[in-house]
C-alpha cells in the first residue's frame, strides 16, 4: 500500500498526501487538495505505518502521539517527510514529497539577493513563511550552491533531514532531531565545538534556540534558519516577543547587530502556474536602527528605499510574478 500511494503522488506531481481512517487518500496538486481512491480502513492505515515506522519511531509515536521523520522509498528513488499523528482516536498521516534533486535558485525564482551571502563570514539569515511556502527548498538551493562554491564546514540541525547535500568543496555534517540530538538549543551550542562555518537550523521554535543562533552568528558563523512568520516586520517582532520583557531591549540590540537578511515567502497561483514571491529585507544602518528601536512597522520603508541592494516588499514581489493583490 505505501508504494502504491507514494507512487501515485509522484505521478500526480503532488506536494502533499493526507491519510486517515474513514476517508480516501487526499493529494495536494498545484496547491489544491482532492480525494482519490477508496476510503481507507484502520487496517489500511496501520499497514502504511508498519511499512514506514521503525521500532524507535513507533515508540516515540506511542509516547508523544505524534512523530516526524524522513522516509526514502528506494524503489521509486524518492524522499518524503512524514508526520504521523492521531485524530478522533485513530492514526493519521501527512506526507510531504521532497524534490528528487535540489533545484537551482534561479529555477525556483528565489530572490537574487541571496547570492550575495555565499561568502558571508557570519550573520543570521531567516527564511520565513507559512507551512508549504517553499522555505526548505529555498534554503536547500542556497546551501547546495554554497557547497559547490565554497570550501567550508556546513553543519545542519534538522527535524527531520530533508535534502542530502553533496560534499563537493565543503565538508558536510547533517544531524537529525531525535536521532543525533534531542534539543535544538543544546545542539547549536554543541555545534560550535565542531567548528562550522555555516550552520542550518531547520526551524527556530523557542527563545533558547533563537539566542543560541544569535550567539553563533556573533561568534563568526553564517547561520540560516526558518520561522513561520509572514513578513520582515512580523519576523523582527516575533524574535523580540519570544523573550521575557526584561530581556527584550538586549535581544533587539543583538538581533539588530547579527541579522543579515529576512526573506519572507509565499507560493502563489498565477496564470503561469505556482510562483514564488519573496519579500526581502537586507541589513543596513536604517534597518538595524529601526529594529533597535522596535519600530518594525517602518521596515517596509527601508525595503522601498533599498531596491538597489535587492530589497523588495511583498506587494512588489507579488506584482513581479503576476499575482493580483
Phi and psi in degrees as GROMACS dihedral restraints (atoms count N, CA, C in turn):
[ dihedral_restraints ]
;  ai    aj    ak    al  type     phi  dphi    fc
    3     4     5     6     1   -56.4    20    10
    4     5     6     7     1   -46.0    20    10
    6     7     8     9     1   -63.0    20    10
    7     8     9    10     1   -37.3    20    10
    9    10    11    12     1   -63.5    20    10
   10    11    12    13     1   -47.5    20    10
   12    13    14    15     1   -69.1    20    10
   13    14    15    16     1   -43.0    20    10
   15    16    17    18     1   -65.5    20    10
   16    17    18    19     1   -40.3    20    10
   18    19    20    21     1   -64.9    20    10
   19    20    21    22     1   -39.1    20    10
   21    22    23    24     1   -62.4    20    10
   22    23    24    25     1   -41.1    20    10
   24    25    26    27     1   -62.2    20    10
   25    26    27    28     1   -40.1    20    10
   27    28    29    30     1   -64.6    20    10
   28    29    30    31     1   -43.9    20    10
   30    31    32    33     1   -61.8    20    10
   31    32    33    34     1   -37.5    20    10
   33    34    35    36     1   -78.1    20    10
   34    35    36    37     1    -8.8    20    10
   36    37    38    39     1    58.2    20    10
   37    38    39    40     1    42.0    20    10
   39    40    41    42     1   -76.4    20    10
   40    41    42    43     1   154.4    20    10
   42    43    44    45     1   -96.4    20    10
   43    44    45    46     1   -27.6    20    10
   45    46    47    48     1  -145.5    20    10
   46    47    48    49     1   155.8    20    10
   48    49    50    51     1  -129.3    20    10
   49    50    51    52     1   140.0    20    10
   51    52    53    54     1  -127.1    20    10
   52    53    54    55     1   128.7    20    10
   54    55    56    57     1  -131.6    20    10
   55    56    57    58     1   137.7    20    10
   57    58    59    60     1  -160.2    20    10
   58    59    60    61     1   165.3    20    10
   60    61    62    63     1   -68.6    20    10
   61    62    63    64     1   136.7    20    10
   63    64    65    66     1    88.8    20    10
   64    65    66    67     1     2.0    20    10
   66    67    68    69     1  -136.3    20    10
   67    68    69    70     1   154.8    20    10
   69    70    71    72     1   -72.9    20    10
   70    71    72    73     1   164.3    20    10
   72    73    74    75     1   -60.2    20    10
   73    74    75    76     1   140.3    20    10
   75    76    77    78     1  -114.2    20    10
   76    77    78    79     1   137.9    20    10
   78    79    80    81     1  -122.1    20    10
   79    80    81    82     1   139.6    20    10
   81    82    83    84     1  -102.8    20    10
   82    83    84    85     1   117.1    20    10
   84    85    86    87     1  -125.4    20    10
   85    86    87    88     1   127.4    20    10
   87    88    89    90     1    51.8    20    10
   88    89    90    91     1    37.1    20    10
   90    91    92    93     1    86.0    20    10
   91    92    93    94     1    -5.0    20    10
   93    94    95    96     1  -113.3    20    10
   94    95    96    97     1   138.9    20    10
   96    97    98    99     1   -97.5    20    10
   97    98    99   100     1   134.0    20    10
   99   100   101   102     1  -147.9    20    10
  100   101   102   103     1   150.5    20    10
  102   103   104   105     1   -84.1    20    10
  103   104   105   106     1   155.2    20    10
  105   106   107   108     1  -156.2    20    10
  106   107   108   109     1   125.6    20    10
  108   109   110   111     1   101.4    20    10
  109   110   111   112     1  -172.4    20    10
  111   112   113   114     1   -85.8    20    10
  112   113   114   115     1   158.8    20    10
  114   115   116   117     1   -61.6    20    10
  115   116   117   118     1   135.8    20    10
  117   118   119   120     1   -84.9    20    10
  118   119   120   121     1   137.6    20    10
  120   121   122   123     1   -93.1    20    10
  121   122   123   124     1   170.1    20    10
  123   124   125   126     1   -59.8    20    10
  124   125   126   127     1   -36.2    20    10
  126   127   128   129     1   -66.0    20    10
  127   128   129   130     1   -38.1    20    10
  129   130   131   132     1   -61.1    20    10
  130   131   132   133     1   -49.7    20    10
  132   133   134   135     1   -67.4    20    10
  133   134   135   136     1   -40.2    20    10
  135   136   137   138     1   -64.6    20    10
  136   137   138   139     1   -36.7    20    10
  138   139   140   141     1   -64.2    20    10
  139   140   141   142     1   -39.1    20    10
  141   142   143   144     1   -61.2    20    10
  142   143   144   145     1   -45.1    20    10
  144   145   146   147     1   -67.9    20    10
  145   146   147   148     1   -38.6    20    10
  147   148   149   150     1   -60.0    20    10
  148   149   150   151     1   -32.5    20    10
  150   151   152   153     1   -75.9    20    10
  151   152   153   154     1   -24.3    20    10
  153   154   155   156     1  -104.8    20    10
  154   155   156   157     1   -33.9    20    10
  156   157   158   159     1   -86.4    20    10
  157   158   159   160     1   124.7    20    10
  159   160   161   162     1   -77.4    20    10
  160   161   162   163     1   165.5    20    10
  162   163   164   165     1   -54.8    20    10
  163   164   165   166     1   -38.7    20    10
  165   166   167   168     1   -64.5    20    10
  166   167   168   169     1   -44.8    20    10
  168   169   170   171     1   -66.6    20    10
  169   170   171   172     1   -37.0    20    10
  171   172   173   174     1   -65.7    20    10
  172   173   174   175     1   -35.9    20    10
  174   175   176   177     1   -67.5    20    10
  175   176   177   178     1   -40.0    20    10
  177   178   179   180     1   -61.6    20    10
  178   179   180   181     1   -42.3    20    10
  180   181   182   183     1   -63.9    20    10
  181   182   183   184     1   -40.1    20    10
  183   184   185   186     1   -62.7    20    10
  184   185   186   187     1   -40.8    20    10
  186   187   188   189     1   -77.0    20    10
  187   188   189   190     1   -42.2    20    10
  189   190   191   192     1  -103.1    20    10
  190   191   192   193     1   -10.4    20    10
  192   193   194   195     1    63.3    20    10
  193   194   195   196     1    16.2    20    10
  195   196   197   198     1  -163.6    20    10
  196   197   198   199     1   150.5    20    10
  198   199   200   201     1  -155.7    20    10
  199   200   201   202     1   140.7    20    10
  201   202   203   204     1  -113.8    20    10
  202   203   204   205     1   140.5    20    10
  204   205   206   207     1  -163.3    20    10
  205   206   207   208     1   166.2    20    10
  207   208   209   210     1  -103.4    20    10
  208   209   210   211     1   149.9    20    10
  210   211   212   213     1  -137.6    20    10
  211   212   213   214     1   133.8    20    10
  213   214   215   216     1  -112.8    20    10
  214   215   216   217     1   122.4    20    10
  216   217   218   219     1   -94.5    20    10
  217   218   219   220     1   105.6    20    10
  219   220   221   222     1   -65.7    20    10
  220   221   222   223     1   -31.1    20    10
  222   223   224   225     1   -66.4    20    10
  223   224   225   226     1   -35.8    20    10
  225   226   227   228     1  -107.9    20    10
  226   227   228   229     1     6.5    20    10
  228   229   230   231     1    51.7    20    10
  229   230   231   232     1    55.3    20    10
  231   232   233   234     1  -142.3    20    10
  232   233   234   235     1   143.2    20    10
  234   235   236   237     1  -104.6    20    10
  235   236   237   238     1   143.5    20    10
  237   238   239   240     1  -132.4    20    10
  238   239   240   241     1   146.9    20    10
  240   241   242   243     1  -102.8    20    10
  241   242   243   244     1   125.4    20    10
  243   244   245   246     1  -120.7    20    10
  244   245   246   247     1   135.4    20    10
  246   247   248   249     1  -122.4    20    10
  247   248   249   250     1   121.7    20    10
  249   250   251   252     1  -108.2    20    10
  250   251   252   253     1   132.2    20    10
  252   253   254   255     1  -146.4    20    10
  253   254   255   256     1  -179.2    20    10
  255   256   257   258     1  -119.1    20    10
  256   257   258   259     1   144.2    20    10
  258   259   260   261     1  -147.3    20    10
  259   260   261   262     1   135.9    20    10
  261   262   263   264     1    52.3    20    10
  262   263   264   265     1    35.6    20    10
  264   265   266   267     1    66.0    20    10
  265   266   267   268     1    22.7    20    10
  267   268   269   270     1  -131.6    20    10
  268   269   270   271     1   154.8    20    10
  270   271   272   273     1   -72.0    20    10
  271   272   273   274     1   150.0    20    10
  273   274   275   276     1  -139.1    20    10
  274   275   276   277     1   157.5    20    10
  276   277   278   279     1  -135.1    20    10
  277   278   279   280     1   133.7    20    10
  279   280   281   282     1  -118.8    20    10
  280   281   282   283     1   126.8    20    10
  282   283   284   285     1  -122.2    20    10
  283   284   285   286     1   129.3    20    10
  285   286   287   288     1  -107.5    20    10
  286   287   288   289     1   127.3    20    10
  288   289   290   291     1   -80.5    20    10
  289   290   291   292     1   130.0    20    10
  291   292   293   294     1   -96.5    20    10
  292   293   294   295     1   136.3    20    10
  294   295   296   297     1   -53.4    20    10
  295   296   297   298     1   140.0    20    10
  297   298   299   300     1   -63.5    20    10
  298   299   300   301     1   -38.1    20    10
  300   301   302   303     1  -126.6    20    10
  301   302   303   304     1   147.6    20    10
  303   304   305   306     1   -70.6    20    10
  304   305   306   307     1   122.3    20    10
  306   307   308   309     1   -74.9    20    10
  307   308   309   310     1   163.2    20    10
  309   310   311   312     1   -77.6    20    10
  310   311   312   313     1   153.3    20    10
  312   313   314   315     1   -55.9    20    10
  313   314   315   316     1   -40.6    20    10
  315   316   317   318     1   -64.4    20    10
  316   317   318   319     1   -35.6    20    10
  318   319   320   321     1   -69.4    20    10
  319   320   321   322     1   -27.5    20    10
  321   322   323   324     1   -96.9    20    10
  322   323   324   325     1    -1.2    20    10
  324   325   326   327     1    75.0    20    10
  325   326   327   328     1    26.6    20    10
  327   328   329   330     1   -66.9    20    10
  328   329   330   331     1   151.1    20    10
  330   331   332   333     1   -61.3    20    10
  331   332   333   334     1   135.2    20    10
  333   334   335   336     1   -61.4    20    10
  334   335   336   337     1   -25.2    20    10
  336   337   338   339     1   -61.2    20    10
  337   338   339   340     1   -23.3    20    10
  339   340   341   342     1   -58.8    20    10
  340   341   342   343     1   -32.6    20    10
  342   343   344   345     1   -65.3    20    10
  343   344   345   346     1   -17.4    20    10
  345   346   347   348     1   -71.0    20    10
  346   347   348   349     1    -9.5    20    10
  348   349   350   351     1  -107.8    20    10
  349   350   351   352     1     6.3    20    10
  351   352   353   354     1   -59.0    20    10
  352   353   354   355     1   -35.4    20    10
  354   355   356   357     1  -104.8    20    10
  355   356   357   358     1    12.1    20    10
  357   358   359   360     1   -64.2    20    10
  358   359   360   361     1   133.2    20    10
  360   361   362   363     1   -79.2    20    10
  361   362   363   364     1   -28.0    20    10
  363   364   365   366     1  -161.2    20    10
  364   365   366   367     1   176.5    20    10
  366   367   368   369     1   125.3    20    10
  367   368   369   370     1   165.9    20    10
  369   370   371   372     1  -118.1    20    10
  370   371   372   373     1   120.1    20    10
  372   373   374   375     1  -109.2    20    10
  373   374   375   376     1   121.2    20    10
  375   376   377   378     1  -108.2    20    10
  376   377   378   379     1   125.5    20    10
  378   379   380   381     1  -107.1    20    10
  379   380   381   382     1   120.6    20    10
  381   382   383   384     1  -125.9    20    10
  382   383   384   385     1   165.3    20    10
  384   385   386   387     1   151.3    20    10
  385   386   387   388     1   168.9    20    10
  387   388   389   390     1   -68.9    20    10
  388   389   390   391     1   166.6    20    10
  390   391   392   393     1   -57.1    20    10
  391   392   393   394     1   133.0    20    10
  393   394   395   396     1    85.4    20    10
  394   395   396   397     1    11.6    20    10
  396   397   398   399     1   -90.9    20    10
  397   398   399   400     1     2.9    20    10
  399   400   401   402     1    90.4    20    10
  400   401   402   403     1    18.7    20    10
  402   403   404   405     1   -60.3    20    10
  403   404   405   406     1   -48.6    20    10
  405   406   407   408     1   -63.0    20    10
  406   407   408   409     1   -37.6    20    10
  408   409   410   411     1   -67.9    20    10
  409   410   411   412     1   -41.3    20    10
  411   412   413   414     1   -60.8    20    10
  412   413   414   415     1   -46.3    20    10
  414   415   416   417     1   -64.9    20    10
  415   416   417   418     1   -39.6    20    10
  417   418   419   420     1   -63.7    20    10
  418   419   420   421     1   -42.5    20    10
  420   421   422   423     1   -62.7    20    10
  421   422   423   424     1   -41.5    20    10
  423   424   425   426     1   -63.9    20    10
  424   425   426   427     1   -48.1    20    10
  426   427   428   429     1   -70.7    20    10
  427   428   429   430     1   -33.9    20    10
  429   430   431   432     1   -62.5    20    10
  430   431   432   433     1   -44.2    20    10
  432   433   434   435     1   -69.8    20    10
  433   434   435   436     1   -36.4    20    10
  435   436   437   438     1   -59.7    20    10
  436   437   438   439     1   -41.1    20    10
  438   439   440   441     1   -64.5    20    10
  439   440   441   442     1   -28.5    20    10
  441   442   443   444     1   -78.6    20    10
  442   443   444   445     1   -28.5    20    10
  444   445   446   447     1   -93.2    20    10
  445   446   447   448     1   -31.9    20    10
  447   448   449   450     1  -125.6    20    10
  448   449   450   451     1   134.0    20    10
  450   451   452   453     1   -84.7    20    10
  451   452   453   454     1   104.0    20    10
  453   454   455   456     1  -156.5    20    10
  454   455   456   457     1   174.0    20    10
  456   457   458   459     1  -103.0    20    10
  457   458   459   460     1   111.7    20    10
  459   460   461   462     1   -96.6    20    10
  460   461   462   463     1   124.5    20    10
  462   463   464   465     1  -122.9    20    10
  463   464   465   466     1   128.8    20    10
  465   466   467   468     1  -117.3    20    10
  466   467   468   469     1   143.8    20    10
  468   469   470   471     1  -121.8    20    10
  469   470   471   472     1   111.1    20    10
  471   472   473   474     1  -134.1    20    10
  472   473   474   475     1   157.9    20    10
  474   475   476   477     1  -143.8    20    10
  475   476   477   478     1    88.4    20    10
  477   478   479   480     1   -93.4    20    10
  478   479   480   481     1  -176.5    20    10
  480   481   482   483     1   -65.6    20    10
  481   482   483   484     1   129.2    20    10
  483   484   485   486     1  -105.2    20    10
  484   485   486   487     1   -58.2    20    10
  486   487   488   489     1  -107.0    20    10
  487   488   489   490     1   144.1    20    10
  489   490   491   492     1  -101.7    20    10
  490   491   492   493     1   129.5    20    10
  492   493   494   495     1   -97.7    20    10
  493   494   495   496     1   130.1    20    10
  495   496   497   498     1   -71.4    20    10
  496   497   498   499     1   139.0    20    10
  498   499   500   501     1   -63.1    20    10
  499   500   501   502     1   -49.3    20    10
  501   502   503   504     1    45.0    20    10
  502   503   504   505     1  -116.0    20    10
  504   505   506   507     1   -81.1    20    10
  505   506   507   508     1   -18.5    20    10
  507   508   509   510     1  -102.9    20    10
  508   509   510   511     1   152.8    20    10
  510   511   512   513     1   -89.6    20    10
  511   512   513   514     1   128.1    20    10
  513   514   515   516     1  -117.8    20    10
  514   515   516   517     1   128.0    20    10
  516   517   518   519     1  -121.0    20    10
  517   518   519   520     1   123.0    20    10
  519   520   521   522     1  -120.6    20    10
  520   521   522   523     1   121.6    20    10
  522   523   524   525     1  -117.8    20    10
  523   524   525   526     1   138.0    20    10
  525   526   527   528     1  -112.6    20    10
  526   527   528   529     1   133.8    20    10
  528   529   530   531     1   -60.3    20    10
  529   530   531   532     1   137.1    20    10
  531   532   533   534     1    85.7    20    10
  532   533   534   535     1   -13.0    20    10
  534   535   536   537     1  -122.7    20    10
  535   536   537   538     1   -44.1    20    10
  537   538   539   540     1  -110.7    20    10
  538   539   540   541     1   -15.8    20    10
  540   541   542   543     1  -159.8    20    10
  541   542   543   544     1   164.4    20    10
  543   544   545   546     1  -124.7    20    10
  544   545   546   547     1    -3.8    20    10
  546   547   548   549     1  -148.7    20    10
  547   548   549   550     1   125.8    20    10
  549   550   551   552     1   -64.6    20    10
  550   551   552   553     1   -45.5    20    10
  552   553   554   555     1   -62.2    20    10
  553   554   555   556     1   -44.9    20    10
  555   556   557   558     1   -62.2    20    10
  556   557   558   559     1   -38.8    20    10
  558   559   560   561     1   -65.9    20    10
  559   560   561   562     1   -36.6    20    10
  561   562   563   564     1   -63.9    20    10
  562   563   564   565     1   -44.7    20    10
  564   565   566   567     1   -64.8    20    10
  565   566   567   568     1   -40.7    20    10
  567   568   569   570     1   -64.1    20    10
  568   569   570   571     1   -38.8    20    10
  570   571   572   573     1   -58.7    20    10
  571   572   573   574     1   -31.3    20    10
  573   574   575   576     1   -63.3    20    10
  574   575   576   577     1   -24.6    20    10
  576   577   578   579     1   -79.2    20    10
  577   578   579   580     1   -10.1    20    10
  579   580   581   582     1   -98.0    20    10
  580   581   582   583     1     6.7    20    10
  582   583   584   585     1    54.1    20    10
  583   584   585   586     1    55.1    20    10
  585   586   587   588     1   -75.8    20    10
  586   587   588   589     1   150.3    20    10
  588   589   590   591     1   -93.4    20    10
  589   590   591   592     1   -34.0    20    10
  591   592   593   594     1  -131.3    20    10
  592   593   594   595     1   131.6    20    10
  594   595   596   597     1  -126.5    20    10
  595   596   597   598     1   123.6    20    10
  597   598   599   600     1  -102.5    20    10
  598   599   600   601     1   125.7    20    10
  600   601   602   603     1  -110.3    20    10
  601   602   603   604     1   112.7    20    10
  603   604   605   606     1   -50.4    20    10
  604   605   606   607     1   -44.7    20    10
  606   607   608   609     1  -155.9    20    10
  607   608   609   610     1   134.8    20    10
  609   610   611   612     1   -93.2    20    10
  610   611   612   613     1   115.8    20    10
  612   613   614   615     1  -110.4    20    10
  613   614   615   616     1   -11.6    20    10
  615   616   617   618     1  -152.3    20    10
  616   617   618   619     1   170.8    20    10
  618   619   620   621     1   -63.8    20    10
  619   620   621   622     1   -38.4    20    10
  621   622   623   624     1   -62.1    20    10
  622   623   624   625     1   -42.0    20    10
  624   625   626   627     1   -70.0    20    10
  625   626   627   628     1   -39.7    20    10
  627   628   629   630     1   -61.4    20    10
  628   629   630   631     1   -44.7    20    10
  630   631   632   633     1   -64.4    20    10
  631   632   633   634     1   -40.1    20    10
  633   634   635   636     1   -63.3    20    10
  634   635   636   637     1   -38.5    20    10
  636   637   638   639     1   -64.9    20    10
  637   638   639   640     1   -43.2    20    10
  639   640   641   642     1   -65.4    20    10
  640   641   642   643     1   -38.7    20    10
  642   643   644   645     1   -66.2    20    10
  643   644   645   646     1   -37.8    20    10
  645   646   647   648     1   -63.0    20    10
  646   647   648   649     1   -42.5    20    10
  648   649   650   651     1   -62.2    20    10
  649   650   651   652     1   -44.4    20    10
  651   652   653   654     1   -63.2    20    10
  652   653   654   655     1   -26.1    20    10
  654   655   656   657     1   -83.7    20    10
  655   656   657   658     1    -3.1    20    10
  657   658   659   660     1   105.5    20    10
  658   659   660   661     1    30.7    20    10
  660   661   662   663     1  -118.4    20    10
  661   662   663   664     1   141.2    20    10
  663   664   665   666     1   -82.3    20    10
  664   665   666   667     1   115.3    20    10
  666   667   668   669     1  -110.7    20    10
  667   668   669   670     1   132.6    20    10
  669   670   671   672     1  -123.6    20    10
  670   671   672   673     1   140.6    20    10
  672   673   674   675     1  -157.4    20    10
  673   674   675   676     1   170.0    20    10
  675   676   677   678     1  -119.7    20    10
  676   677   678   679     1   155.4    20    10
  678   679   680   681     1  -140.3    20    10
  679   680   681   682     1   154.6    20    10
  681   682   683   684     1   -93.4    20    10
  682   683   684   685     1    62.5    20    10
  684   685   686   687     1  -120.7    20    10
  685   686   687   688     1   160.0    20    10
  687   688   689   690     1  -104.0    20    10
  688   689   690   691     1    -8.4    20    10
  690   691   692   693     1  -155.8    20    10
  691   692   693   694     1   167.1    20    10
  693   694   695   696     1   -63.3    20    10
  694   695   696   697     1   -42.3    20    10
  696   697   698   699     1   -62.9    20    10
  697   698   699   700     1   -44.8    20    10
  699   700   701   702     1   -64.8    20    10
  700   701   702   703     1   -35.5    20    10
  702   703   704   705     1   -64.0    20    10
  703   704   705   706     1   -48.8    20    10
  705   706   707   708     1   -60.6    20    10
  706   707   708   709     1   -39.3    20    10
  708   709   710   711     1   -66.3    20    10
  709   710   711   712     1   -40.7    20    10
  711   712   713   714     1   -62.0    20    10
  712   713   714   715     1   -42.3    20    10
  714   715   716   717     1   -57.0    20    10
  715   716   717   718     1   -47.6    20    10
  717   718   719   720     1   -63.2    20    10
  718   719   720   721     1   -47.2    20    10
  720   721   722   723     1   -77.7    20    10
  721   722   723   724     1    -4.8    20    10
  723   724   725   726     1   -64.4    20    10
  724   725   726   727     1   -24.4    20    10
  726   727   728   729     1  -105.1    20    10
  727   728   729   730     1   156.1    20    10
  729   730   731   732     1   -61.4    20    10
  730   731   732   733     1   156.5    20    10
  732   733   734   735     1   -54.5    20    10
  733   734   735   736     1   -38.7    20    10
  735   736   737   738     1   -68.0    20    10
  736   737   738   739     1   -17.4    20    10
  738   739   740   741     1  -100.8    20    10
  739   740   741   742     1    -7.2    20    10
  741   742   743   744     1   -69.9    20    10
  742   743   744   745     1   -34.9    20    10
  744   745   746   747     1   -61.0    20    10
  745   746   747   748     1   -45.3    20    10
  747   748   749   750     1   -66.6    20    10
  748   749   750   751     1   -37.4    20    10
  750   751   752   753     1   -66.5    20    10
  751   752   753   754     1   -42.1    20    10
  753   754   755   756     1   -59.2    20    10
  754   755   756   757     1   -43.4    20    10
  756   757   758   759     1   -62.8    20    10
  757   758   759   760     1   -45.1    20    10
  759   760   761   762     1   -66.2    20    10
  760   761   762   763     1   -43.2    20    10
  762   763   764   765     1   -65.4    20    10
  763   764   765   766     1   -41.3    20    10
  765   766   767   768     1   -60.2    20    10
  766   767   768   769     1   -38.0    20    10
  768   769   770   771     1   -70.8    20    10
  769   770   771   772     1   -38.8    20    10
  771   772   773   774     1   -98.2    20    10
  772   773   774   775     1   -23.9    20    10
  774   775   776   777     1   -70.7    20    10
  775   776   777   778     1   141.1    20    10
  777   778   779   780     1  -106.4    20    10
  778   779   780   781     1   -38.6    20    10
  780   781   782   783     1  -161.1    20    10
  781   782   783   784     1   150.8    20    10
  783   784   785   786     1  -124.5    20    10
  784   785   786   787     1   120.5    20    10
  786   787   788   789     1  -111.9    20    10
  787   788   789   790     1   112.0    20    10
  789   790   791   792     1  -108.1    20    10
  790   791   792   793     1   120.1    20    10
  792   793   794   795     1  -109.8    20    10
  793   794   795   796     1   152.6    20    10
  795   796   797   798     1  -137.2    20    10
  796   797   798   799     1   144.1    20    10
  798   799   800   801     1  -101.8    20    10
  799   800   801   802     1   119.7    20    10
  801   802   803   804     1  -123.1    20    10
  802   803   804   805     1   153.4    20    10
  804   805   806   807     1   -90.4    20    10
  805   806   807   808     1   126.9    20    10
  807   808   809   810     1  -127.7    20    10
  808   809   810   811     1   179.0    20    10
  810   811   812   813     1   -65.2    20    10
  811   812   813   814     1   -18.0    20    10
  813   814   815   816     1  -102.4    20    10
  814   815   816   817     1    20.2    20    10
  816   817   818   819     1    95.1    20    10
  817   818   819   820     1  -165.0    20    10
  819   820   821   822     1   -76.1    20    10
  820   821   822   823     1   129.3    20    10
  822   823   824   825     1  -129.4    20    10
  823   824   825   826     1   151.9    20    10
  825   826   827   828     1   -91.0    20    10
  826   827   828   829     1   125.1    20    10
  828   829   830   831     1  -115.3    20    10
  829   830   831   832     1   130.5    20    10
  831   832   833   834     1  -133.5    20    10
  832   833   834   835     1   125.6    20    10
  834   835   836   837     1   -80.1    20    10
  835   836   837   838     1   138.4    20    10
  837   838   839   840     1  -129.4    20    10
  838   839   840   841     1   119.5    20    10
  840   841   842   843     1  -116.8    20    10
  841   842   843   844     1   122.5    20    10
  843   844   845   846     1  -111.3    20    10
  844   845   846   847     1   138.1    20    10
  846   847   848   849     1   -61.6    20    10
  847   848   849   850     1   126.8    20    10
  849   850   851   852     1  -145.6    20    10
  850   851   852   853     1   173.5    20    10
  852   853   854   855     1   -55.3    20    10
  853   854   855   856     1   -38.5    20    10
  855   856   857   858     1   -65.8    20    10
  856   857   858   859     1   -45.0    20    10
  858   859   860   861     1   -64.2    20    10
  859   860   861   862     1   -43.4    20    10
  861   862   863   864     1   -62.5    20    10
  862   863   864   865     1   -40.5    20    10
  864   865   866   867     1   -64.1    20    10
  865   866   867   868     1   -44.5    20    10
  867   868   869   870     1   -64.3    20    10
  868   869   870   871     1   -38.6    20    10
  870   871   872   873     1   -67.0    20    10
  871   872   873   874     1   -41.3    20    10
  873   874   875   876     1   -58.8    20    10
  874   875   876   877     1   -36.0    20    10
  876   877   878   879     1   -87.3    20    10
  877   878   879   880     1    -6.1    20    10
  879   880   881   882     1    72.9    20    10
  880   881   882   883     1    20.6    20    10
  882   883   884   885     1   -92.9    20    10
  883   884   885   886     1    62.6    20    10
  885   886   887   888     1   -67.5    20    10
  886   887   888   889     1   -29.3    20    10
  888   889   890   891     1   -64.0    20    10
  889   890   891   892     1   -18.0    20    10
  891   892   893   894     1   -91.1    20    10
  892   893   894   895     1    -3.3    20    10
  894   895   896   897     1   -61.3    20    10
  895   896   897   898     1   -34.0    20    10
  897   898   899   900     1   -57.3    20    10
  898   899   900   901     1   -30.7    20    10
  900   901   902   903     1   -65.4    20    10
  901   902   903   904     1   -35.4    20    10
  903   904   905   906     1   -64.5    20    10
  904   905   906   907     1   -41.5    20    10
  906   907   908   909     1   -65.5    20    10
  907   908   909   910     1   -39.6    20    10
  909   910   911   912     1   -62.9    20    10
  910   911   912   913     1   -36.3    20    10
  912   913   914   915     1   -87.3    20    10
  913   914   915   916     1    -3.6    20    10
  915   916   917   918     1  -112.8    20    10
  916   917   918   919     1    26.1    20    10
  918   919   920   921     1   -62.5    20    10
  919   920   921   922     1   -29.9    20    10
  921   922   923   924     1   -67.8    20    10
  922   923   924   925     1   -19.8    20    10
  924   925   926   927     1   -91.1    20    10
  925   926   927   928     1    -2.5    20    10
  927   928   929   930     1    97.4    20    10
  928   929   930   931     1     9.0    20    10
  930   931   932   933     1   -78.9    20    10
  931   932   933   934     1   152.5    20    10
  933   934   935   936     1  -160.1    20    10
  934   935   936   937     1   150.1    20    10
  936   937   938   939     1   -79.9    20    10
  937   938   939   940     1   165.9    20    10
  939   940   941   942     1   -65.5    20    10
  940   941   942   943     1   -37.2    20    10
  942   943   944   945     1   -58.3    20    10
  943   944   945   946     1   -43.6    20    10
  945   946   947   948     1   -66.0    20    10
  946   947   948   949     1   -38.1    20    10
  948   949   950   951     1   -65.8    20    10
  949   950   951   952     1   -41.6    20    10
  951   952   953   954     1   -64.8    20    10
  952   953   954   955     1   -41.4    20    10
  954   955   956   957     1   -63.9    20    10
  955   956   957   958     1   -37.7    20    10
  957   958   959   960     1   -65.0    20    10
  958   959   960   961     1   -30.0    20    10
  960   961   962   963     1   -96.9    20    10
  961   962   963   964     1     4.5    20    10
  963   964   965   966     1    82.1    20    10
  964   965   966   967     1    27.3    20    10
  966   967   968   969     1  -101.8    20    10
  967   968   969   970     1   129.2    20    10
  969   970   971   972     1   -73.0    20    10
  970   971   972   973     1   131.4    20    10
